[in-house]
Amino acid sequence: MVWFYAVLLGLAIGGVLGALGGGGAILTVPALVYVLGERAQDATAASLVIVGVSALAGVATYVGARRVEWKTAVLFAVVGFPATWVGSLANHHVNENVLLLGFAGLMLVAATAMVAHRPAAASNAGAAVRVPLHAVVSPDAAGGQPREVGVAAAAMPAHPTTYARSHPVVAVPVALGVGLLTGFFGVGGGFVIVPALVLVLHLPMRRAVGTSLLIVAANSATSLVTRLGSAHFDWTVIVPFTLAAIAATLLGKRVADRLPHRQLTVGFAVLLGLVAIYTGAQSLQGLLS
């Protein structure tokens, strides 16, 4: 029956990913811990597989459309490698309840960011376009082209033809922070990467989404390599969870087309906040006992 619950959770989280363009993956760890009964360290390792494979499946559509900045992705992966390695090592030496308490704080930050970021008014250069806090790809039903949905927006042309490049050095702090988050908590960090690529490195939104997916996949793989000798992977949970999440992402996109995006975002942020409070309460109880 474990695989059945794994499929249900994968469908639920994948549906959120498809409907909102992100955020759902952050629920993977608490779902694995509190529903399927996994240890926190094992859950973060399993989450890396689920998030990494989902991101890799998504980035394939962007590669075909030539919407991936390979140099930027390599820069993030190389610079973030030591931080990912440090985060993975720290994960093994932290009390399980402390780890989950920190994860609860991360969920609260993500929920707050979802509610706080509102679409900016269109600039004179063109209409504003959505910038996801975490990127997930859904093929467009009409033309088979990748489509991005998200929870924040930047005032920038919807179809930019040229864009200014920032010096790569400005990406270093972001790359280090994302690597640390990926290694320690087992999350992709896309809710940090996409806004950074658009607002700091000035990438067009579509390229930022595709590039973010590649960075998430690379960071997840790096963190997994550092855990191979110590982490336990329950493939009877990971495989059905991942396949269900990828399939539900496509269905979630179709639902999102028919519902108000802002209401969906706020509703998920509230759910994320409630899960964070529950996770924090359980962790504090474990520490005090």
N, C-alpha and C positions, 0 to 999 in steps of 0.2 A: 504493500500500500504506500510505501514511501515514495515510489516513483509517481504515483497518482497525485499526491500532494505537491510533489516537485513540479509536475505539469501544470497544476492549477496556479501555483505561485508564479511560474514562468509566464503563463498567459496573462495573469494580472499585471505583473511588472512590465511585460512586453507591451501590453495595451496602453499603459501609462506612457511608455517611451514613444509609441507611435502617435498617441493623441497629443502629447505635449512637446515632443521633440527632445525630451530629457528629464532628468530628475529621478525617474523610476529606478534606475540602477542602484541608487543609494539605499533603496529599501531591501536590496538583496541580502546584505549581511544580517540585519535584524530578522528577516524572514527565515533565513537558514538557522539562526540561533533559537528563536522563540517558537517557531512552528515545526521545524524539522529536528530540533534538539542537538544541533552541532555545537562544538566548542567554538569560541570566538575566533581563535587562531585558524582553525580549520575552515570556518565560514569565510574569513577574509581571503584565504587561499582559493576556495571554490569560487568566490565572487570574481577574482581576477580572471579565472577561466571563462566564466559566463560573460563578463563585461568585455574581455579581450576578443573573444570569438564573435560576439555581436558587433563590436566595432569593426572588426576585420571584414565581416560580411557586408557591412554598410559601406566601407571605404571602396569596395570593388566597383560600385556604381560610379563613384566620383573619379576613380582612375580612368575609367572609360570615357568620361566627359572632360578629362583633363582639368580637373578642379582640385588638384592636390599640389601644394607647394612642397616639393620633396626636400629642398634645402632647409626650409624652416622646420619640417618634421624631423630631419636628421639632427639639426641643431638642438631641438628640444630633447630628443632621445639621448644624444651624447651628453649634453649638459646635465640632464636630469638623471642619468645613470647612477652617479654616486649617491644622490639623494634618495633614489629608489632603493638602492642597496642598503643604505643606512636605515631607512624606514622599515625595510623587511627584517633586518637584524633586530631593531628595536621591538618589532611586533612579537618576537619570540621571548623577549625578556620583560614584558609588561604583564602585570596581573590582568586576567581576563576581564574583571569588572572595571578596571581602570581603562582598558581598551574600549569597552562598550560605552563607558561614560564619556570618553572623548568623542566617540562616534555619535553619541546623542547630541553633543555640542555642534558637531559638523552638520548634522541634519537640521538643527535649528538655524544655523547660518544659511544653509541652502534654502530653507523655507522662507526666511526673511528676505533673501535676495530675490526670490520669485515674486513676492508680493510687492517689494519696493521698486523693482524695475518696471516702469511703464513705458509704452511706446512713445517715443519722442515725436514731436511734430515734424512734418516733412520740411526739409530745407529747400532753399531756392534751387539747389542743384537737382532735386528730384524727390520722389516719395521715399519715406523711410521704409526700411525693410527689417524684418524680424531677425534677431540674432539669438540663437538658442543658448541657454545656460549650460546645456549639455546636448551634444549633437547625436542624432540618430537619423538614419536615412530611410525614406519610404519612396518607392517608385511611384511616379505620378500615373494615375490610372488612365489618363488620356493618351499621353505620349510616351510613357515608359522612361521619362527622364527623372533624375533624382529631385526630390522636393524636400525642403527643410521647413520645419515648424519649430517655434521656440517661444520663450517666455519673456524676452526682452527685445528692445529694438534700439538701433542706432540711427541717427539722422544722417543718411548717406544715400547716394543714388541707387536706385533698384538695379540698374544695369550699368555699373561703372565700366569704362573701357580702359582707364588708366588709374593707377594709384601710386601714392608716394611710399617709398620704402623707409622704414626706420632702421637705425643702426642695429645690427644683431645683438649688440651688448645689452640692449634694453630687455631682451627676451630672457636673459640669464636668470634674474630673480624669479620670474614666473615659472621657468622650466624647473628650477630647483624646488619651488614650492609644490608644483604638480607632482614631481617625482616623489617627494616626501609623502604626500597624501596617498599616492598610489601604493607605495611600498608598505606604509603603516596601516592604512585602513582598508586597502583592497578595493578602492574606488577608482574610476577612470579619471576624474578631475576635469571632465569636459565643461562643467559649469564654470570653471575658471579659465580654461584654455580658449574657448571661442571668443568671449569678450576681450581677452588679452590680445588675440590675433587681430581682431577688428579695430579695437580702440588704441592699442599700443603699437602694433606693427602695421596697421593700416591696410590689412588684407581685405579684399572684397568678401562679402559675407559668404558667398557660395564656396570660395576657396578656403575660407576659414573653417567652415564646417567639415569639408573633406579632409583638410589638413589635421584638424582636431581628432577625427576618427583614427587617422594613422598614428598620431602621437599616443592616443589612448591604447591602441593595440600594442605599440612598441613598448610603452611603459609597463603594461600588464605582463607582457612576455618577459621583460627584464626582471620584474619582481618575482615571477614564477620560477625563473631559473635559480634565483637565490634561495628559494624555498624547497627545491626538489628533494633535498636530503632530509628534510625535517617535517614537512607538512604532510598531512593525511588527506588524500583526495577520494571522496566517495563518488565514484563515477555513476553509480545507480541514481544519484541525485543530480549530479552536474549535467550529464548528457540530456535527460528529458527536460530539465529546467532550461537549458540553453536553447534547445530546438523549439520549445514552446514559446520562449521569449522572442526569438527571431520571427516566428510565424505571427505572433500576436501583434508585433510592431506594425505589420502591414495592415491588419484589421483595425488597429487603433487609429491609424491615419484616416481610414474611411469614416470612422465615427467622428473624428475631429473636424472633418469637412462639414458636418451637419450641426455642430454645437458651438456656442460662443467660446472662443479660445480663452478669453480673460477669465471667465467663470470656471473653466476647467483648471486653469493654472492656480487660481485662488483656492479652489476646492482641494487640489492635490497638496498645496502648501499647508493647508489646515491638517490634512491627513498626515503629512510628514511631521508637522509639529507635534501631533498627538503621539505618533510612534516614538518621536524623540523623547517626549516626557515619560512615556512608559519605559523606554530603554534606560533613561537616566534614573528613574525610580528603582527599577530592578537592580541596576548596577550599584546604586548607593546602598540598597538593602543588603546586597552581597558583600560589600566592603565593610559595613557596620557589623555584620554577623560573623 
